[in-house]
Amino acid sequence: MHPALGQLTQLPVAERLEIVHELWDSIAESKEQLSAEQWHREIATARLAELEGREEEEGLTREQVWEQVDQRRGS
């Protein structure tokens, strides 16, 4: 466990969520390269091959997805 975690867990949930948000943003903005585990690469390669083998018509458009969401909400 990181030494600062004990102090952070004492903060209210709203503050901890804000810290998580800021950390996530800092990670997204980072130029640091991380190496992926081999099994991650294998899964990503397999999923990409599966997607490339499909017809475009198999997916839903953004509009269709939101239409389904609205229908489930009863809107």
PDB file of N, CA, C and O in Angstrom, chain B, residues numbered from 101:
ATOM      1  N   MET B 101       0.852  -1.177   0.000  1.00  0.00           N
ATOM      2  CA  MET B 101       0.000   0.000   0.000  1.00  0.00           C
ATOM      3  C   MET B 101       0.896   1.238   0.000  1.00  0.00           C
ATOM      4  O   MET B 101       1.900   1.300   0.709  1.00  0.00           O
ATOM      5  N   HIS B 102       0.511   2.204  -0.801  1.00  0.00           N
ATOM      6  CA  HIS B 102       1.249   3.454  -0.863  1.00  0.00           C
ATOM      7  C   HIS B 102       1.095   4.185   0.470  1.00  0.00           C
ATOM      8  O   HIS B 102       0.004   4.193   1.040  1.00  0.00           O
ATOM      9  N   PRO B 103       2.174   4.803   0.982  1.00  0.00           N
ATOM     10  CA  PRO B 103       2.103   5.462   2.288  1.00  0.00           C
ATOM     11  C   PRO B 103       1.024   6.549   2.376  1.00  0.00           C
ATOM     12  O   PRO B 103       0.440   6.742   3.442  1.00  0.00           O
ATOM     13  N   ALA B 104       0.753   7.250   1.294  1.00  0.00           N
ATOM     14  CA  ALA B 104      -0.231   8.335   1.324  1.00  0.00           C
ATOM     15  C   ALA B 104      -1.663   7.814   1.329  1.00  0.00           C
ATOM     16  O   ALA B 104      -2.591   8.566   1.630  1.00  0.00           O
ATOM     17  N   LEU B 105      -1.854   6.545   1.003  1.00  0.00           N
ATOM     18  CA  LEU B 105      -3.201   6.005   0.900  1.00  0.00           C
ATOM     19  C   LEU B 105      -3.943   6.055   2.232  1.00  0.00           C
ATOM     20  O   LEU B 105      -5.142   6.330   2.260  1.00  0.00           O
ATOM     21  N   GLY B 106      -3.258   5.798   3.309  1.00  0.00           N
ATOM     22  CA  GLY B 106      -3.891   5.857   4.631  1.00  0.00           C
ATOM     23  C   GLY B 106      -4.501   7.213   4.903  1.00  0.00           C
ATOM     24  O   GLY B 106      -5.611   7.302   5.427  1.00  0.00           O
ATOM     25  N   GLN B 107      -3.788   8.271   4.555  1.00  0.00           N
ATOM     26  CA  GLN B 107      -4.308   9.630   4.743  1.00  0.00           C
ATOM     27  C   GLN B 107      -5.449   9.918   3.780  1.00  0.00           C
ATOM     28  O   GLN B 107      -6.444  10.540   4.152  1.00  0.00           O
ATOM     29  N   LEU B 108      -5.303   9.468   2.554  1.00  0.00           N
ATOM     30  CA  LEU B 108      -6.333   9.736   1.554  1.00  0.00           C
ATOM     31  C   LEU B 108      -7.655   9.061   1.903  1.00  0.00           C
ATOM     32  O   LEU B 108      -8.721   9.623   1.650  1.00  0.00           O
ATOM     33  N   THR B 109      -7.597   7.878   2.474  1.00  0.00           N
ATOM     34  CA  THR B 109      -8.834   7.167   2.798  1.00  0.00           C
ATOM     35  C   THR B 109      -9.608   7.842   3.925  1.00  0.00           C
ATOM     36  O   THR B 109     -10.770   7.513   4.164  1.00  0.00           O
ATOM     37  N   GLN B 110      -8.981   8.766   4.604  1.00  0.00           N
ATOM     38  CA  GLN B 110      -9.661   9.497   5.668  1.00  0.00           C
ATOM     39  C   GLN B 110     -10.470  10.677   5.126  1.00  0.00           C
ATOM     40  O   GLN B 110     -11.290  11.249   5.844  1.00  0.00           O
ATOM     41  N   LEU B 111     -10.244  11.038   3.880  1.00  0.00           N
ATOM     42  CA  LEU B 111     -10.971  12.159   3.268  1.00  0.00           C
ATOM     43  C   LEU B 111     -12.399  11.747   2.940  1.00  0.00           C
ATOM     44  O   LEU B 111     -12.679  10.560   2.771  1.00  0.00           O
ATOM     45  N   PRO B 112     -13.306  12.720   2.849  1.00  0.00           N
ATOM     46  CA  PRO B 112     -14.670  12.412   2.417  1.00  0.00           C
ATOM     47  C   PRO B 112     -14.657  11.839   0.990  1.00  0.00           C
ATOM     48  O   PRO B 112     -13.754  12.128   0.205  1.00  0.00           O
ATOM     49  N   VAL B 113     -15.658  11.034   0.675  1.00  0.00           N
ATOM     50  CA  VAL B 113     -15.729  10.361  -0.617  1.00  0.00           C
ATOM     51  C   VAL B 113     -15.662  11.361  -1.770  1.00  0.00           C
ATOM     52  O   VAL B 113     -14.976  11.109  -2.761  1.00  0.00           O
ATOM     53  N   ALA B 114     -16.352  12.475  -1.657  1.00  0.00           N
ATOM     54  CA  ALA B 114     -16.353  13.464  -2.744  1.00  0.00           C
ATOM     55  C   ALA B 114     -14.934  13.958  -3.035  1.00  0.00           C
ATOM     56  O   ALA B 114     -14.559  14.124  -4.196  1.00  0.00           O
ATOM     57  N   GLU B 115     -14.159  14.189  -1.995  1.00  0.00           N
ATOM     58  CA  GLU B 115     -12.783  14.651  -2.193  1.00  0.00           C
ATOM     59  C   GLU B 115     -11.919  13.554  -2.803  1.00  0.00           C
ATOM     60  O   GLU B 115     -11.079  13.823  -3.662  1.00  0.00           O
ATOM     61  N   ARG B 116     -12.131  12.309  -2.354  1.00  0.00           N
ATOM     62  CA  ARG B 116     -11.367  11.200  -2.929  1.00  0.00           C
ATOM     63  C   ARG B 116     -11.691  11.021  -4.403  1.00  0.00           C
ATOM     64  O   ARG B 116     -10.801  10.742  -5.206  1.00  0.00           O
ATOM     65  N   LEU B 117     -12.963  11.179  -4.765  1.00  0.00           N
ATOM     66  CA  LEU B 117     -13.335  11.071  -6.177  1.00  0.00           C
ATOM     67  C   LEU B 117     -12.688  12.175  -7.008  1.00  0.00           C
ATOM     68  O   LEU B 117     -12.268  11.940  -8.141  1.00  0.00           O
ATOM     69  N   GLU B 118     -12.608  13.367  -6.449  1.00  0.00           N
ATOM     70  CA  GLU B 118     -11.953  14.467  -7.166  1.00  0.00           C
ATOM     71  C   GLU B 118     -10.473  14.151  -7.376  1.00  0.00           C
ATOM     72  O   GLU B 118      -9.921  14.433  -8.440  1.00  0.00           O
ATOM     73  N   ILE B 119      -9.836  13.570  -6.371  1.00  0.00           N
ATOM     74  CA  ILE B 119      -8.424  13.192  -6.502  1.00  0.00           C
ATOM     75  C   ILE B 119      -8.263  12.112  -7.572  1.00  0.00           C
ATOM     76  O   ILE B 119      -7.332  12.167  -8.374  1.00  0.00           O
ATOM     77  N   VAL B 120      -9.161  11.138  -7.585  1.00  0.00           N
ATOM     78  CA  VAL B 120      -9.111  10.093  -8.612  1.00  0.00           C
ATOM     79  C   VAL B 120      -9.242  10.720  -9.993  1.00  0.00           C
ATOM     80  O   VAL B 120      -8.510  10.363 -10.917  1.00  0.00           O
ATOM     81  N   HIS B 121     -10.175  11.655 -10.130  1.00  0.00           N
ATOM     82  CA  HIS B 121     -10.386  12.340 -11.412  1.00  0.00           C
ATOM     83  C   HIS B 121      -9.110  13.064 -11.846  1.00  0.00           C
ATOM     84  O   HIS B 121      -8.693  12.968 -13.000  1.00  0.00           O
ATOM     85  N   GLU B 122      -8.505  13.781 -10.920  1.00  0.00           N
ATOM     86  CA  GLU B 122      -7.280  14.519 -11.245  1.00  0.00           C
ATOM     87  C   GLU B 122      -6.130  13.577 -11.588  1.00  0.00           C
ATOM     88  O   GLU B 122      -5.352  13.845 -12.504  1.00  0.00           O
ATOM     89  N   LEU B 123      -6.029  12.479 -10.853  1.00  0.00           N
ATOM     90  CA  LEU B 123      -4.985  11.496 -11.165  1.00  0.00           C
ATOM     91  C   LEU B 123      -5.198  10.899 -12.551  1.00  0.00           C
ATOM     92  O   LEU B 123      -4.255  10.769 -13.331  1.00  0.00           O
ATOM     93  N   TRP B 124      -6.449  10.536 -12.852  1.00  0.00           N
ATOM     94  CA  TRP B 124      -6.754   9.939 -14.153  1.00  0.00           C
ATOM     95  C   TRP B 124      -6.396  10.914 -15.271  1.00  0.00           C
ATOM     96  O   TRP B 124      -5.802  10.520 -16.275  1.00  0.00           O
ATOM     97  N   ASP B 125      -6.756  12.185 -15.102  1.00  0.00           N
ATOM     98  CA  ASP B 125      -6.420  13.199 -16.108  1.00  0.00           C
ATOM     99  C   ASP B 125      -4.912  13.316 -16.274  1.00  0.00           C
ATOM    100  O   ASP B 125      -4.417  13.442 -17.395  1.00  0.00           O
ATOM    101  N   SER B 126      -4.179  13.275 -15.164  1.00  0.00           N
ATOM    102  CA  SER B 126      -2.723  13.399 -15.255  1.00  0.00           C
ATOM    103  C   SER B 126      -2.113  12.201 -15.971  1.00  0.00           C
ATOM    104  O   SER B 126      -1.116  12.340 -16.679  1.00  0.00           O
ATOM    105  N   ILE B 127      -2.707  11.031 -15.790  1.00  0.00           N
ATOM    106  CA  ILE B 127      -2.227   9.837 -16.498  1.00  0.00           C
ATOM    107  C   ILE B 127      -2.500   9.973 -17.989  1.00  0.00           C
ATOM    108  O   ILE B 127      -1.642   9.661 -18.815  1.00  0.00           O
ATOM    109  N   ALA B 128      -3.695  10.438 -18.331  1.00  0.00           N
ATOM    110  CA  ALA B 128      -4.062  10.593 -19.741  1.00  0.00           C
ATOM    111  C   ALA B 128      -3.161  11.603 -20.442  1.00  0.00           C
ATOM    112  O   ALA B 128      -2.870  11.454 -21.629  1.00  0.00           O
ATOM    113  N   GLU B 129      -2.721  12.619 -19.726  1.00  0.00           N
ATOM    114  CA  GLU B 129      -1.875  13.669 -20.319  1.00  0.00           C
ATOM    115  C   GLU B 129      -0.402  13.283 -20.359  1.00  0.00           C
ATOM    116  O   GLU B 129       0.395  13.933 -21.036  1.00  0.00           O
ATOM    117  N   SER B 130      -0.043  12.242 -19.646  1.00  0.00           N
ATOM    118  CA  SER B 130       1.353  11.836 -19.550  1.00  0.00           C
ATOM    119  C   SER B 130       1.864  11.292 -20.881  1.00  0.00           C
ATOM    120  O   SER B 130       1.128  10.631 -21.615  1.00  0.00           O
ATOM    121  N   LYS B 131       3.100  11.570 -21.179  1.00  0.00           N
ATOM    122  CA  LYS B 131       3.752  11.053 -22.385  1.00  0.00           C
ATOM    123  C   LYS B 131       4.554   9.791 -22.072  1.00  0.00           C
ATOM    124  O   LYS B 131       5.167   9.195 -22.958  1.00  0.00           O
ATOM    125  N   GLU B 132       4.538   9.395 -20.794  1.00  0.00           N
ATOM    126  CA  GLU B 132       5.299   8.222 -20.373  1.00  0.00           C
ATOM    127  C   GLU B 132       4.725   6.960 -21.019  1.00  0.00           C
ATOM    128  O   GLU B 132       3.512   6.750 -21.034  1.00  0.00           O
ATOM    129  N   GLN B 133       5.605   6.139 -21.542  1.00  0.00           N
ATOM    130  CA  GLN B 133       5.205   4.893 -22.175  1.00  0.00           C
ATOM    131  C   GLN B 133       5.212   3.772 -21.142  1.00  0.00           C
ATOM    132  O   GLN B 133       6.171   3.610 -20.387  1.00  0.00           O
ATOM    133  N   LEU B 134       4.145   3.017 -21.123  1.00  0.00           N
ATOM    134  CA  LEU B 134       4.073   1.856 -20.243  1.00  0.00           C
ATOM    135  C   LEU B 134       4.099   0.602 -21.099  1.00  0.00           C
ATOM    136  O   LEU B 134       3.499   0.553 -22.173  1.00  0.00           O
ATOM    137  N   SER B 135       4.792  -0.397 -20.616  1.00  0.00           N
ATOM    138  CA  SER B 135       4.812  -1.643 -21.372  1.00  0.00           C
ATOM    139  C   SER B 135       3.616  -2.489 -20.969  1.00  0.00           C
ATOM    140  O   SER B 135       3.242  -2.547 -19.798  1.00  0.00           O
ATOM    141  N   ALA B 136       3.037  -3.127 -21.936  1.00  0.00           N
ATOM    142  CA  ALA B 136       1.896  -4.003 -21.686  1.00  0.00           C
ATOM    143  C   ALA B 136       2.396  -5.428 -21.476  1.00  0.00           C
ATOM    144  O   ALA B 136       3.384  -5.856 -22.074  1.00  0.00           O
ATOM    145  N   GLU B 137       1.698  -6.138 -20.623  1.00  0.00           N
ATOM    146  CA  GLU B 137       2.022  -7.549 -20.421  1.00  0.00           C
ATOM    147  C   GLU B 137       1.744  -8.303 -21.725  1.00  0.00           C
ATOM    148  O   GLU B 137       0.896  -7.884 -22.512  1.00  0.00           O
ATOM    149  N   GLN B 138       2.437  -9.388 -21.953  1.00  0.00           N
ATOM    150  CA  GLN B 138       2.263 -10.167 -23.175  1.00  0.00           C
ATOM    151  C   GLN B 138       0.825 -10.643 -23.336  1.00  0.00           C
ATOM    152  O   GLN B 138       0.291 -10.621 -24.445  1.00  0.00           O
ATOM    153  N   TRP B 139       0.190 -11.073 -22.247  1.00  0.00           N
ATOM    154  CA  TRP B 139      -1.182 -11.575 -22.363  1.00  0.00           C
ATOM    155  C   TRP B 139      -2.145 -10.456 -22.727  1.00  0.00           C
ATOM    156  O   TRP B 139      -3.162 -10.712 -23.371  1.00  0.00           O
ATOM    157  N   HIS B 140      -1.849  -9.214 -22.329  1.00  0.00           N
ATOM    158  CA  HIS B 140      -2.670  -8.073 -22.757  1.00  0.00           C
ATOM    159  C   HIS B 140      -2.568  -7.895 -24.263  1.00  0.00           C
ATOM    160  O   HIS B 140      -3.569  -7.685 -24.949  1.00  0.00           O
ATOM    161  N   ARG B 141      -1.349  -7.983 -24.763  1.00  0.00           N
ATOM    162  CA  ARG B 141      -1.139  -7.840 -26.205  1.00  0.00           C
ATOM    163  C   ARG B 141      -1.882  -8.927 -26.984  1.00  0.00           C
ATOM    164  O   ARG B 141      -2.495  -8.661 -28.018  1.00  0.00           O
ATOM    165  N   GLU B 142      -1.813 -10.153 -26.467  1.00  0.00           N
ATOM    166  CA  GLU B 142      -2.476 -11.269 -27.150  1.00  0.00           C
ATOM    167  C   GLU B 142      -3.991 -11.080 -27.199  1.00  0.00           C
ATOM    168  O   GLU B 142      -4.617 -11.335 -28.228  1.00  0.00           O
ATOM    169  N   ILE B 143      -4.576 -10.639 -26.099  1.00  0.00           N
ATOM    170  CA  ILE B 143      -6.023 -10.401 -26.068  1.00  0.00           C
ATOM    171  C   ILE B 143      -6.391  -9.264 -27.019  1.00  0.00           C
ATOM    172  O   ILE B 143      -7.357  -9.377 -27.774  1.00  0.00           O
ATOM    173  N   ALA B 144      -5.631  -8.177 -26.989  1.00  0.00           N
ATOM    174  CA  ALA B 144      -5.916  -7.038 -27.864  1.00  0.00           C
ATOM    175  C   ALA B 144      -5.805  -7.437 -29.329  1.00  0.00           C
ATOM    176  O   ALA B 144      -6.643  -7.046 -30.142  1.00  0.00           O
ATOM    177  N   THR B 145      -4.786  -8.206 -29.672  1.00  0.00           N
ATOM    178  CA  THR B 145      -4.607  -8.660 -31.049  1.00  0.00           C
ATOM    179  C   THR B 145      -5.765  -9.552 -31.486  1.00  0.00           C
ATOM    180  O   THR B 145      -6.267  -9.420 -32.603  1.00  0.00           O
ATOM    181  N   ALA B 146      -6.191 -10.463 -30.604  1.00  0.00           N
ATOM    182  CA  ALA B 146      -7.301 -11.360 -30.937  1.00  0.00           C
ATOM    183  C   ALA B 146      -8.596 -10.581 -31.121  1.00  0.00           C
ATOM    184  O   ALA B 146      -9.357 -10.856 -32.049  1.00  0.00           O
ATOM    185  N   ARG B 147      -8.851  -9.619 -30.252  1.00  0.00           N
ATOM    186  CA  ARG B 147     -10.079  -8.831 -30.360  1.00  0.00           C
ATOM    187  C   ARG B 147     -10.081  -7.962 -31.606  1.00  0.00           C
ATOM    188  O   ARG B 147     -11.116  -7.805 -32.253  1.00  0.00           O
ATOM    189  N   LEU B 148      -8.934  -7.400 -31.945  1.00  0.00           N
ATOM    190  CA  LEU B 148      -8.839  -6.596 -33.159  1.00  0.00           C
ATOM    191  C   LEU B 148      -9.085  -7.458 -34.393  1.00  0.00           C
ATOM    192  O   LEU B 148      -9.791  -7.040 -35.310  1.00  0.00           O
ATOM    193  N   ALA B 149      -8.509  -8.652 -34.422  1.00  0.00           N
ATOM    194  CA  ALA B 149      -8.721  -9.557 -35.553  1.00  0.00           C
ATOM    195  C   ALA B 149     -10.190  -9.928 -35.668  1.00  0.00           C
ATOM    196  O   ALA B 149     -10.729 -10.014 -36.772  1.00  0.00           O
ATOM    197  N   GLU B 150     -10.839 -10.146 -34.533  1.00  0.00           N
ATOM    198  CA  GLU B 150     -12.266 -10.485 -34.543  1.00  0.00           C
ATOM    199  C   GLU B 150     -13.094  -9.323 -35.095  1.00  0.00           C
ATOM    200  O   GLU B 150     -14.017  -9.534 -35.880  1.00  0.00           O
ATOM    201  N   LEU B 151     -12.765  -8.104 -34.686  1.00  0.00           N
ATOM    202  CA  LEU B 151     -13.502  -6.934 -35.173  1.00  0.00           C
ATOM    203  C   LEU B 151     -13.272  -6.699 -36.659  1.00  0.00           C
ATOM    204  O   LEU B 151     -14.200  -6.349 -37.387  1.00  0.00           O
ATOM    205  N   GLU B 152     -12.048  -6.889 -37.106  1.00  0.00           N
ATOM    206  CA  GLU B 152     -11.742  -6.648 -38.511  1.00  0.00           C
ATOM    207  C   GLU B 152     -12.426  -7.666 -39.418  1.00  0.00           C
ATOM    208  O   GLU B 152     -12.645  -7.386 -40.597  1.00  0.00           O
ATOM    209  N   GLY B 153     -12.765  -8.833 -38.895  1.00  0.00           N
ATOM    210  CA  GLY B 153     -13.413  -9.864 -39.683  1.00  0.00           C
ATOM    211  C   GLY B 153     -14.917  -9.685 -39.792  1.00  0.00           C
ATOM    212  O   GLY B 153     -15.574 -10.444 -40.504  1.00  0.00           O
ATOM    213  N   ARG B 154     -15.467  -8.717 -39.115  1.00  0.00           N
ATOM    214  CA  ARG B 154     -16.918  -8.520 -39.111  1.00  0.00           C
ATOM    215  C   ARG B 154     -17.348  -7.512 -40.162  1.00  0.00           C
ATOM    216  O   ARG B 154     -16.566  -6.679 -40.621  1.00  0.00           O
ATOM    217  N   GLU B 155     -18.594  -7.616 -40.520  1.00  0.00           N
ATOM    218  CA  GLU B 155     -19.195  -6.634 -41.416  1.00  0.00           C
ATOM    219  C   GLU B 155     -19.552  -5.393 -40.608  1.00  0.00           C
ATOM    220  O   GLU B 155     -19.899  -5.504 -39.432  1.00  0.00           O
ATOM    221  N   GLU B 156     -19.474  -4.224 -41.212  1.00  0.00           N
ATOM    222  CA  GLU B 156     -19.818  -2.987 -40.516  1.00  0.00           C
ATOM    223  C   GLU B 156     -21.256  -2.984 -40.022  1.00  0.00           C
ATOM    224  O   GLU B 156     -21.559  -2.384 -38.991  1.00  0.00           O
ATOM    225  N   GLU B 157     -22.141  -3.647 -40.749  1.00  0.00           N
ATOM    226  CA  GLU B 157     -23.549  -3.622 -40.405  1.00  0.00           C
ATOM    227  C   GLU B 157     -23.856  -4.332 -39.096  1.00  0.00           C
ATOM    228  O   GLU B 157     -24.966  -4.207 -38.578  1.00  0.00           O
ATOM    229  N   GLU B 158     -22.899  -5.074 -38.551  1.00  0.00           N
ATOM    230  CA  GLU B 158     -23.145  -5.803 -37.315  1.00  0.00           C
ATOM    231  C   GLU B 158     -23.235  -4.889 -36.103  1.00  0.00           C
ATOM    232  O   GLU B 158     -23.787  -5.289 -35.078  1.00  0.00           O
ATOM    233  N   GLY B 159     -22.720  -3.704 -36.190  1.00  0.00           N
ATOM    234  CA  GLY B 159     -22.737  -2.789 -35.056  1.00  0.00           C
ATOM    235  C   GLY B 159     -23.948  -1.875 -35.089  1.00  0.00           C
ATOM    236  O   GLY B 159     -24.732  -1.879 -36.038  1.00  0.00           O
ATOM    237  N   LEU B 160     -24.078  -1.099 -34.039  1.00  0.00           N
ATOM    238  CA  LEU B 160     -25.154  -0.113 -33.949  1.00  0.00           C
ATOM    239  C   LEU B 160     -24.568   1.282 -34.090  1.00  0.00           C
ATOM    240  O   LEU B 160     -23.433   1.535 -33.687  1.00  0.00           O
ATOM    241  N   THR B 161     -25.341   2.170 -34.658  1.00  0.00           N
ATOM    242  CA  THR B 161     -24.914   3.557 -34.710  1.00  0.00           C
ATOM    243  C   THR B 161     -25.125   4.175 -33.328  1.00  0.00           C
ATOM    244  O   THR B 161     -25.843   3.624 -32.494  1.00  0.00           O
ATOM    245  N   ARG B 162     -24.511   5.290 -33.104  1.00  0.00           N
ATOM    246  CA  ARG B 162     -24.684   6.013 -31.846  1.00  0.00           C
ATOM    247  C   ARG B 162     -26.158   6.344 -31.614  1.00  0.00           C
ATOM    248  O   ARG B 162     -26.666   6.235 -30.498  1.00  0.00           O
ATOM    249  N   GLU B 163     -26.827   6.746 -32.680  1.00  0.00           N
ATOM    250  CA  GLU B 163     -28.244   7.085 -32.575  1.00  0.00           C
ATOM    251  C   GLU B 163     -29.079   5.873 -32.162  1.00  0.00           C
ATOM    252  O   GLU B 163     -29.999   5.991 -31.353  1.00  0.00           O
ATOM    253  N   GLN B 164     -28.751   4.711 -32.724  1.00  0.00           N
ATOM    254  CA  GLN B 164     -29.482   3.498 -32.375  1.00  0.00           C
ATOM    255  C   GLN B 164     -29.266   3.121 -30.901  1.00  0.00           C
ATOM    256  O   GLN B 164     -30.195   2.691 -30.218  1.00  0.00           O
ATOM    257  N   VAL B 165     -28.061   3.286 -30.440  1.00  0.00           N
ATOM    258  CA  VAL B 165     -27.769   2.977 -29.039  1.00  0.00           C
ATOM    259  C   VAL B 165     -28.583   3.877 -28.126  1.00  0.00           C
ATOM    260  O   VAL B 165     -29.203   3.396 -27.178  1.00  0.00           O
ATOM    261  N   TRP B 166     -28.593   5.193 -28.401  1.00  0.00           N
ATOM    262  CA  TRP B 166     -29.335   6.122 -27.544  1.00  0.00           C
ATOM    263  C   TRP B 166     -30.840   5.890 -27.652  1.00  0.00           C
ATOM    264  O   TRP B 166     -31.576   6.097 -26.687  1.00  0.00           O
ATOM    265  N   GLU B 167     -31.287   5.464 -28.811  1.00  0.00           N
ATOM    266  CA  GLU B 167     -32.701   5.142 -28.971  1.00  0.00           C
ATOM    267  C   GLU B 167     -33.076   3.965 -28.068  1.00  0.00           C
ATOM    268  O   GLU B 167     -34.133   3.972 -27.438  1.00  0.00           O
ATOM    269  N   GLN B 168     -32.213   2.964 -28.011  1.00  0.00           N
ATOM    270  CA  GLN B 168     -32.462   1.823 -27.136  1.00  0.00           C
ATOM    271  C   GLN B 168     -32.425   2.239 -25.656  1.00  0.00           C
ATOM    272  O   GLN B 168     -33.226   1.761 -24.853  1.00  0.00           O
ATOM    273  N   VAL B 169     -31.499   3.125 -25.307  1.00  0.00           N
ATOM    274  CA  VAL B 169     -31.423   3.616 -23.938  1.00  0.00           C
ATOM    275  C   VAL B 169     -32.717   4.337 -23.576  1.00  0.00           C
ATOM    276  O   VAL B 169     -33.287   4.107 -22.509  1.00  0.00           O
ATOM    277  N   ASP B 170     -33.172   5.199 -24.458  1.00  0.00           N
ATOM    278  CA  ASP B 170     -34.413   5.942 -24.209  1.00  0.00           C
ATOM    279  C   ASP B 170     -35.599   4.995 -24.058  1.00  0.00           C
ATOM    280  O   ASP B 170     -36.456   5.202 -23.199  1.00  0.00           O
ATOM    281  N   GLN B 171     -35.648   3.959 -24.890  1.00  0.00           N
ATOM    282  CA  GLN B 171     -36.754   2.996 -24.818  1.00  0.00           C
ATOM    283  C   GLN B 171     -36.752   2.271 -23.485  1.00  0.00           C
ATOM    284  O   GLN B 171     -37.809   2.048 -22.895  1.00  0.00           O
ATOM    285  N   ARG B 172     -35.574   1.903 -23.007  1.00  0.00           N
ATOM    286  CA  ARG B 172     -35.484   1.190 -21.733  1.00  0.00           C
ATOM    287  C   ARG B 172     -35.848   2.107 -20.570  1.00  0.00           C
ATOM    288  O   ARG B 172     -36.370   1.646 -19.555  1.00  0.00           O
ATOM    289  N   ARG B 173     -35.580   3.385 -20.712  1.00  0.00           N
ATOM    290  CA  ARG B 173     -35.936   4.347 -19.665  1.00  0.00           C
ATOM    291  C   ARG B 173     -37.424   4.703 -19.702  1.00  0.00           C
ATOM    292  O   ARG B 173     -37.967   5.273 -18.756  1.00  0.00           O
ATOM    293  N   GLY B 174     -38.063   4.355 -20.811  1.00  0.00           N
ATOM    294  CA  GLY B 174     -39.458   4.695 -20.961  1.00  0.00           C
ATOM    295  C   GLY B 174     -39.677   6.109 -21.465  1.00  0.00           C
ATOM    296  O   GLY B 174     -40.757   6.678 -21.306  1.00  0.00           O
ATOM    297  N   SER B 175     -38.637   6.673 -22.077  1.00  0.00           N
ATOM    298  CA  SER B 175     -38.719   8.049 -22.593  1.00  0.00           C
ATOM    299  C   SER B 175     -39.345   8.069 -23.969  1.00  0.00           C
ATOM    300  O   SER B 175     -39.496   9.137 -24.563  1.00  0.00           O
TER     301      SER B 175
END
